[in-house]
Amino acid sequence: MQSTYTPTPWKLLKQTSRTSFGLSQYSILYRAFYGQKVDKDAAIGFLEQRIAKNESVILYAQQDAEIVGFTQVFSTFSSASLTKVCILNDLFVLESARNRGIATLLIEEVLALGKAEGCSRVSLSTAQDNPAQKLYEQLGFRESAFKFYNFAL
């Protein structure tokens, strides 16, 4: 019998260490997906700091008591457009829960959040070979005309 997921996105306004611990395992899987070092304590600390400082919003999809996916959204501002912008930095769905609409629900919730917050757009970046690009395009995301650079500090 195939289980039916009914993901419910939740905005975490307050996060306990226990909740951070639960989300940290997904943050670790997300970081591993992008070839980053696995450090459980750092993942927990990072999530707790973002929530405590009100620097991000974490939405997660849950089936029964299991978290099956999450996204983390940050806000910034654009001097060019003179508007607030949402940055969808993290999106991760457990491999066993993929292709069930969970990522779509999370992204749609991010878009609704962005509208509610008065953002002019939601921006995201992803690996060149990430198959989720197809989903992003289906949901209306378009490649930017800008080229982005990073300088490691």
N, CA, C and O of each residue as an XYZ file, in Angstrom:
612
protein
N       0.830     -1.175      0.000
C       0.000      0.000      0.000
C       0.880      1.246      0.000
O       1.760      1.385      0.850
N       0.650      2.141     -0.936
C       1.427      3.362     -1.037
C       0.860      4.401     -0.078
O      -0.346      4.648     -0.057
N       1.745      5.008      0.718
C       1.263      6.021      1.659
C       0.936      7.306      0.906
O       1.543      7.614     -0.119
N      -0.009      8.028      1.419
C      -0.418      9.288      0.812
C       0.071     10.427      1.692
O      -0.331     10.544      2.849
N       0.937     11.266      1.142
C       1.455     12.404      1.891
C       0.462     13.547      1.831
O      -0.093     13.847      0.774
N       0.246     14.171      2.954
C      -0.551     15.399      3.006
C       0.290     16.437      3.734
O       0.043     16.729      4.904
N       1.288     16.997      3.044
C       2.203     17.917      3.699
C       1.516     19.201      4.138
O       0.669     19.751      3.434
N       1.898     19.653      5.300
C       1.374     20.898      5.833
C       2.542     21.826      6.118
O       3.333     21.545      7.019
N       2.676     22.921      5.381
C       3.759     23.854      5.688
C       3.444     24.626      6.971
O       2.306     25.038      7.194
N       4.435     24.811      7.785
C       4.269     25.561      9.027
C       5.328     26.635      9.082
O       6.488     26.393      8.749
N       4.937     27.801      9.493
C       5.904     28.856      9.755
C       6.328     28.708     11.204
O       5.488     28.740     12.103
N       7.605     28.548     11.436
C       8.104     28.382     12.797
C       8.479     29.747     13.365
O       9.518     30.311     13.022
N       7.641     30.256     14.214
C       7.914     31.551     14.820
C       8.850     31.415     16.002
O       9.683     32.283     16.259
N       8.702     30.316     16.715
C       9.529     30.026     17.869
C      10.017     28.606     17.705
O       9.244     27.714     17.354
N      11.271     28.393     17.951
C      11.815     27.071     17.738
C      12.557     26.624     18.982
O      13.429     27.332     19.486
N      12.206     25.439     19.478
C      12.910     24.895     20.633
C      14.141     24.150     20.149
O      14.264     23.847     18.962
N      15.040     23.857     21.058
C      16.230     23.089     20.688
C      15.830     21.749     20.098
O      16.466     21.255     19.167
N      14.770     21.162     20.647
C      14.319     19.865     20.141
C      13.854     19.986     18.686
O      14.180     19.135     17.859
N      13.097     21.039     18.374
C      12.663     21.247     16.999
C      13.861     21.514     16.111
O      13.937     20.991     14.999
N      14.806     22.325     16.590
C      16.014     22.599     15.819
C      16.750     21.310     15.532
O      17.244     21.099     14.424
N      16.823     20.435     16.545
C      17.496     19.160     16.363
C      16.793     18.353     15.278
O      17.449     17.748     14.431
N      15.462     18.342     15.299
C      14.706     17.607     14.289
C      14.937     18.146     12.895
O      15.091     17.377     11.945
N      14.962     19.469     12.764
C      15.202     20.070     11.455
C      16.659     19.971     11.041
O      16.963     19.955      9.849
N      17.567     19.904     12.012
C      18.989     19.898     11.675
C      19.381     18.688     10.847
O      20.277     18.785     10.008
N      18.728     17.544     11.064
C      19.090     16.372     10.262
C      18.795     16.613      8.786
O      19.496     16.089      7.920
N      17.765     17.400      8.495
C      17.437     17.705      7.106
C      18.378     18.763      6.557
O      18.728     18.748      5.377
N      18.782     19.681      7.423
C      19.773     20.670      7.032
C      21.088     19.977      6.691
O      21.777     20.367      5.748
N      21.431     18.952      7.458
C      22.647     18.182      7.194
C      22.535     17.458      5.858
O      23.485     17.466      5.075
N      21.392     16.833      5.584
C      21.186     16.149      4.304
C      21.248     17.139      3.145
O      21.812     16.836      2.093
N      20.673     18.310      3.337
C      20.706     19.363      2.320
C      22.151     19.771      2.041
O      22.563     19.877      0.886
N      22.914     19.999      3.111
C      24.316     20.396      2.939
C      25.126     19.287      2.279
O      25.990     19.566      1.448
N      24.862     18.047      2.635
C      25.559     16.917      2.010
C      25.232     16.850      0.518
O      26.103     16.540     -0.296
N      23.983     17.139      0.160
C      23.562     17.156     -1.243
C      24.443     18.112     -2.045
O      24.757     17.850     -3.206
N      24.837     19.220     -1.419
C      25.684     20.211     -2.080
C      27.171     20.038     -1.756
O      27.970     20.944     -1.995
N      27.541     18.871     -1.213
C      28.947     18.553     -0.991
C      29.590     19.307      0.162
O      30.811     19.468      0.186
N      28.795     19.772      1.115
C      29.323     20.513      2.259
C      29.629     19.566      3.422
O      29.081     18.468      3.509
N      30.507     20.013      4.304
C      30.897     19.242      5.478
C      29.690     19.000      6.392
O      28.874     19.895      6.609
N      29.594     17.789      6.916
C      28.516     17.439      7.842
C      28.960     17.807      9.254
O      29.952     17.277      9.756
N      28.228     18.710      9.891
C      28.527     19.152     11.249
C      27.195     19.414     11.946
O      26.595     20.478     11.794
N      26.747     18.424     12.711
C      25.429     18.493     13.346
C      25.298     19.682     14.293
O      24.288     20.384     14.260
N      26.294     19.915     15.128
C      26.230     21.026     16.080
C      26.139     22.370     15.359
O      25.384     23.252     15.768
N      26.913     22.519     14.283
C      26.881     23.765     13.519
C      25.517     23.954     12.861
O      25.005     25.073     12.813
N      24.927     22.875     12.355
C      23.606     22.960     11.714
C      22.546     23.392     12.723
O      21.722     24.258     12.431
N      22.570     22.789     13.907
C      21.614     23.159     14.956
C      21.814     24.622     15.351
O      20.852     25.385     15.444
N      23.061     25.003     15.580
C      23.369     26.377     15.968
C      22.936     27.389     14.920
O      22.398     28.445     15.250
N      23.173     27.060     13.656
C      22.799     27.969     12.572
C      21.291     28.188     12.544
O      20.825     29.324     12.460
N      20.529     27.096     12.614
C      19.064     27.209     12.594
C      18.553     27.993     13.802
O      17.692     28.862     13.662
N      19.082     27.686     14.984
C      18.633     28.376     16.194
C      18.939     29.870     16.139
O      18.127     30.690     16.570
N      20.113     30.225     15.606
C      20.474     31.639     15.498
C      19.558     32.381     14.533
O      19.129     33.498     14.822
N      19.259     31.776     13.402
C      18.383     32.445     12.422
C      17.017     32.720     13.026
O      16.459     33.802     12.845
N      16.476     31.737     13.747
C      15.161     31.905     14.360
C      15.226     32.917     15.500
O      14.384     33.812     15.579
N      16.215     32.787     16.385
C      16.332     33.685     17.535
C      16.499     35.140     17.101
O      15.981     36.047     17.753
N      17.216     35.361     16.010
C      17.460     36.722     15.526
C      16.407     37.176     14.516
O      16.502     38.266     13.951
N      15.409     36.332     14.299
C      14.339     36.645     13.343
C      14.904     36.990     11.963
O      14.441     37.920     11.304
N      15.916     36.221     11.538
C      16.589     36.479     10.267
C      16.079     35.607      9.128
O      16.431     35.834      7.970
N      15.265     34.627      9.440
C      14.731     33.772      8.384
C      13.406     33.176      8.829
O      13.030     33.233     10.000
N      12.722     32.609      7.868
C      11.504     31.855      8.137
C      11.759     30.449      7.629
O      12.205     30.258      6.498
N      11.476     29.479      8.462
C      11.613     28.084      8.057
C      10.220     27.496      7.945
O       9.427     27.556      8.884
N       9.934     26.932      6.792
C       8.675     26.230      6.560
C       9.013     24.763      6.409
O      10.023     24.410      5.800
N       8.171     23.912      6.962
C       8.436     22.496      6.755
C       7.155     21.744      6.472
O       6.068     22.135      6.898
N       7.312     20.652      5.739
C       6.193     19.771      5.428
C       6.321     18.556      6.330
O       7.399     17.982      6.479
N       5.217     18.180      6.918
C       5.231     17.088      7.880
C       4.155     16.081      7.524
O       3.025     16.445      7.198
N       4.518     14.821      7.591
C       3.561     13.725      7.453
C       3.551     13.001      8.782
O       4.561     12.432      9.197
N       2.415     13.023      9.446
C       2.311     12.490     10.805
C       3.351     13.204     11.658
O       3.303     14.430     11.759
N       4.275     12.499     12.268
C       5.279     13.151     13.110
C       6.598     13.350     12.375
O       7.556     13.857     12.959
N       6.664     12.963     11.113
C       7.927     13.023     10.372
C       7.996     14.263      9.487
O       7.071     14.556      8.730
N       9.102     14.978      9.596
C       9.367     16.089      8.691
C       9.873     15.475      7.392
O      10.839     14.712      7.395
N       9.218     15.807      6.280
C       9.601     15.221      4.988
C      10.248     16.241      4.059
O      10.789     15.873      3.016
N      10.196     17.518      4.427
C      10.839     18.543      3.612
C      10.826     19.880      4.321
O      10.015     20.113      5.218
N      11.737     20.763      3.910
C      11.779     22.091      4.517
C      12.336     23.099      3.524
O      12.955     22.742      2.521
N      12.103     24.343      3.825
C      12.722     25.439      3.093
C      13.020     26.562      4.074
O      12.324     26.731      5.076
N      14.043     27.310      3.778
C      14.411     28.456      4.603
C      14.439     29.692      3.707
O      15.036     29.681      2.631
N      13.789     30.747      4.164
C      13.629     31.960      3.367
C      14.237     33.145      4.112
O      14.018     33.320      5.311
N      14.990     33.939      3.396
C      15.603     35.141      3.946
C      15.056     36.355      3.207
O      14.585     36.235      2.076
N      15.114     37.515      3.836
C      14.710     38.762      3.182
C      15.924     39.640      2.958
O      16.870     39.631      3.746
N      15.886     40.390      1.884
C      16.895     41.401      1.594
C      16.193     42.524      0.843
O      14.970     42.512      0.698
N      16.955     43.480      0.375
C      16.373     44.606     -0.340
C      17.137     44.844     -1.625
O      18.326     44.539     -1.714
N      16.459     45.385     -2.615
C      17.063     45.717     -3.898
C      17.081     47.228     -4.070
O      16.032     47.872     -4.078
N      18.277     47.793     -4.206
C      18.399     49.232     -4.461
C      17.932     49.571     -5.868
O      17.429     50.668     -6.113
N      18.099     48.632     -6.791
C      17.694     48.878     -8.181
C      16.177     49.005     -8.298
O      15.675     49.920     -8.950
N      15.450     48.085     -7.665
C      13.984     48.117     -7.765
C      13.326     48.831     -6.582
O      12.115     49.049     -6.574
N      14.134     49.191     -5.586
C      13.632     49.860     -4.378
C      12.552     49.037     -3.684
O      11.542     49.570     -3.223
N      12.789     47.728     -3.618
C      11.807     46.818     -3.024
C      12.479     45.788     -2.126
O      13.693     45.583     -2.166
N      11.652     45.158     -1.327
C      12.061     44.021     -0.511
C      12.030     42.776     -1.401
O      11.176     42.656     -2.280
N      12.965     41.854     -1.168
C      13.085     40.638     -1.969
C      13.210     39.440     -1.034
O      13.920     39.509     -0.031
N      12.533     38.354     -1.352
C      12.692     37.094     -0.616
C      13.728     36.239     -1.328
O      13.753     36.160     -2.556
N      14.574     35.608     -0.545
C      15.558     34.686     -1.101
C      15.258     33.305     -0.559
O      15.339     33.066      0.646
N      14.912     32.400     -1.451
C      14.660     31.009     -1.095
C      16.022     30.323     -1.189
O      16.452     29.920     -2.270
N      16.690     30.197     -0.052
C      18.051     29.661     -0.059
C      18.095     28.146      0.064
O      18.940     27.503     -0.558
N      17.228     27.586      0.830
C      17.280     26.148      1.094
C      15.935     25.535      0.746
O      14.883     26.047      1.129
N      15.985     24.450      0.028
C      14.787     23.650     -0.231
C      15.249     22.209     -0.280
O      16.111     21.845     -1.079
N      14.663     21.390      0.587
C      15.071     19.985      0.619
C      13.868     19.120      0.937
O      13.092     19.421      1.844
N      13.720     18.041      0.182
C      12.684     17.038      0.419
C      13.385     15.691      0.498
O      14.241     15.375     -0.328
N      13.013     14.898      1.501
C      13.596     13.563      1.618
C      13.446     12.816      0.304
O      12.421     12.924     -0.369
N      14.462     12.065     -0.053
C      14.426     11.318     -1.316
C      13.197     10.418     -1.393
O      12.584     10.290     -2.452
N      12.839      9.797     -0.276
C      11.683      8.890     -0.250
C      10.352      9.618     -0.422
O       9.330      8.985     -0.687
N      10.357     10.944     -0.272
C       9.118     11.720     -0.367
C       9.068     12.604     -1.615
O       8.144     13.401     -1.778
N      10.051     12.463     -2.484
C      10.095     13.309     -3.679
C       9.048     12.889     -4.703
O       8.545     11.766     -4.681
N       8.737     13.805     -5.588
C       7.754     13.597     -6.668
C       6.346     13.360     -6.136
O       5.561     12.634     -6.746
N       6.030     13.969     -5.005
C       4.691     13.854     -4.414
C       4.057     15.225     -4.192
O       3.022     15.340     -3.535
N       4.677     16.250     -4.738
C       4.115     17.593     -4.631
C       4.552     18.384     -3.414
O       4.081     19.502     -3.203
N       5.442     17.824     -2.611
C       5.863     18.494     -1.381
C       6.666     19.756     -1.685
O       6.415     20.807     -1.095
N       7.629     19.661     -2.600
C       8.422     20.841     -2.958
C       7.522     21.933     -3.537
O       7.708     23.116     -3.252
N       6.554     21.529     -4.344
C       5.610     22.501     -4.917
C       4.844     23.222     -3.815
O       4.715     24.446     -3.848
N       4.336     22.475     -2.841
C       3.610     23.099     -1.726
C       4.496     24.061     -0.942
O       4.060     25.153     -0.579
N       5.731     23.662     -0.682
C       6.645     24.527      0.059
C       6.933     25.806     -0.726
O       6.916     26.900     -0.163
N       7.196     25.668     -2.026
C       7.493     26.842     -2.850
C       6.275     27.752     -2.939
O       6.404     28.972     -2.843
N       5.099     27.170     -3.121
C       3.882     27.987     -3.185
C       3.665     28.750     -1.881
O       3.194     29.887     -1.896
N       4.004     28.132     -0.766
C       3.893     28.815      0.528
C       4.906     29.956      0.619
O       4.599     31.013      1.170
N       6.112     29.749      0.081
C       7.123     30.812      0.047
C       6.626     31.979     -0.805
O       6.792     33.138     -0.428
N       6.018     31.676     -1.950
C       5.491     32.732     -2.819
C       4.394     33.525     -2.106
O       4.344     34.751     -2.208
N       3.522     32.824     -1.390
C       2.459     33.495     -0.627
C       3.063     34.359      0.481
O       2.608     35.478      0.717
N       4.077     33.842      1.152
C       4.763     34.599      2.197
C       5.390     35.860      1.611
O       5.276     36.944      2.183
N       6.054     35.708      0.465
C       6.672     36.858     -0.195
C       5.659     37.938     -0.522
O       5.911     39.123     -0.301
N       4.515     37.531     -1.048
C       3.451     38.504     -1.355
C       2.966     39.186     -0.081
O       2.798     40.404     -0.046
N       2.745     38.397      0.956
C       2.258     38.949      2.226
C       3.260     39.922      2.843
O       2.871     40.878      3.514
N       4.549     39.675      2.616
C       5.605     40.530      3.168
C       5.898     41.735      2.276
O       6.738     42.568      2.618
N       5.212     41.834      1.133
C       5.418     42.962      0.229
C       6.661     42.857     -0.633
O       7.178     43.870     -1.103
N       7.141     41.652     -0.843
C       8.326     41.452     -1.680
C       7.962     41.592     -3.158
O       6.851     41.259     -3.570
N       8.911     42.086     -3.945
C       8.677     42.230     -5.379
C       8.985     40.942     -6.131
O       8.516     40.743     -7.251
N       9.773     40.071     -5.514
C      10.115     38.802     -6.166
C      10.665     37.824     -5.138
O      11.033     38.197     -4.024
N      10.709     36.566     -5.546
C      11.398     35.521     -4.794
C      12.541     35.056     -5.686
O      12.322     34.667     -6.833
N      13.745     35.095     -5.163
C      14.923     34.658     -5.911
C      15.448     33.369     -5.319
O      15.335     33.132     -4.116
N      16.021     32.542     -6.167
C      16.682     31.331     -5.690
C      17.862     31.036     -6.583
O      17.921     31.489     -7.726
N      18.797     30.278     -6.060
C      19.904     29.783     -6.869
C      20.024     28.297     -6.596
O      19.653     27.813     -5.526
N      20.542     27.590     -7.569
C      20.652     26.144     -7.440
C      21.844     25.657     -8.246
O      22.385     26.388     -9.077
N      22.245     24.432     -7.998
C      23.360     23.849     -8.740
C      22.991     23.738    -10.219
O      21.825     23.551    -10.568
N      23.991     23.854    -11.072
C      23.771     23.782    -12.521
C      23.072     22.497    -12.944
O      22.310     22.486    -13.911
N      23.334     21.408    -12.214
C      22.791     20.102    -12.616
C      21.628     19.631    -11.734
O      21.258     18.458    -11.782
N      21.055     20.522    -10.940
C      19.963     20.132    -10.047
C      18.691     19.886    -10.861
O      18.207     20.792    -11.539
N      18.143     18.659    -10.799
C      16.930     18.355    -11.566
C      15.708     19.161    -11.129
O      14.712     19.201    -11.852
N      15.764     19.799     -9.971
C      14.634     20.608     -9.500
C      14.432     21.860    -10.352
O      13.402     22.523    -10.231
N      15.392     22.192    -11.209
C      15.242     23.359    -12.079
C      13.971     23.262    -12.919
O      13.311     24.268    -13.176
N      13.638     22.064    -13.336
C      12.423     21.860    -14.137
C      11.189     22.297    -13.335
O      10.297     22.958    -13.866
N      11.150     21.924    -12.063
C      10.040     22.318    -11.197
C       9.986     23.836    -11.049
O       8.915     24.433    -11.154
N      11.136     24.461    -10.807
C      11.173     25.911    -10.638
C      10.589     26.605    -11.871
O       9.806     27.548    -11.754
N      10.978     26.130    -13.035
C      10.481     26.731    -14.273
C       8.986     26.480    -14.446
O       8.260     27.357    -14.914
N       8.521     25.288    -14.072
C       7.084     24.991    -14.155
C       6.274     25.917    -13.251
O       5.130     26.251    -13.559
N       6.869     26.325    -12.144
C       6.180     27.201    -11.191
C       6.309     28.682    -11.550
O       5.767     29.540    -10.853
N       7.021     28.980    -12.626
C       7.112     30.357    -13.095
C       8.430     31.060    -12.850
O       8.583     32.215    -13.246
N       9.386     30.407    -12.214
C      10.704     31.013    -12.029
C      11.402     31.073    -13.382
O      11.266     30.158    -14.195
N      12.143     32.141    -13.623
C      12.881     32.313    -14.861
C      14.326     32.645    -14.540
O      14.626     33.288    -13.534
N      15.226     32.189    -15.424
C      16.628     32.497    -15.246
C      16.824     34.009    -15.300
O      16.226     34.693    -16.131
N      17.653     34.512    -14.422
C      17.891     35.944    -14.332
C      18.794     36.417    -15.465
O      19.615     35.657    -15.979
N      18.633     37.663    -15.841
C      19.508     38.264    -16.841
C      20.846     38.660    -16.216
O      21.798     38.994    -16.922
N      20.906     38.619    -14.886
C      22.128     38.991    -14.192
C      23.030     37.783    -13.990
O      22.557     36.654    -13.858
N      24.311     38.031    -13.967
C      25.291     37.000    -13.656
C      25.737     37.251    -12.220
O      26.070     38.380    -11.862
N      25.744     36.219    -11.409
C      26.089     36.362    -10.000
C      27.503     35.852     -9.744
O      27.919     34.836    -10.301
N      28.226     36.559     -8.909
C      29.582     36.197     -8.533
C      29.648     36.058     -7.016
O      28.863     36.667     -6.289
N      30.582     35.257     -6.558
C      30.846     35.112     -5.128
C      32.324     35.332     -4.872
O      33.161     35.009     -5.715
N      32.642     35.872     -3.726
C      34.015     36.038     -3.281
C      34.099     35.412     -1.901
O      33.474     35.903     -0.961
N      34.858     34.342     -1.766
C      34.967     33.634     -0.487
C      35.806     34.452      0.492
O      36.906     34.897      0.163
N      35.276     34.643      1.695
C      35.995     35.384      2.744
C      36.523     34.439      3.800
O      37.154     34.878      4.761
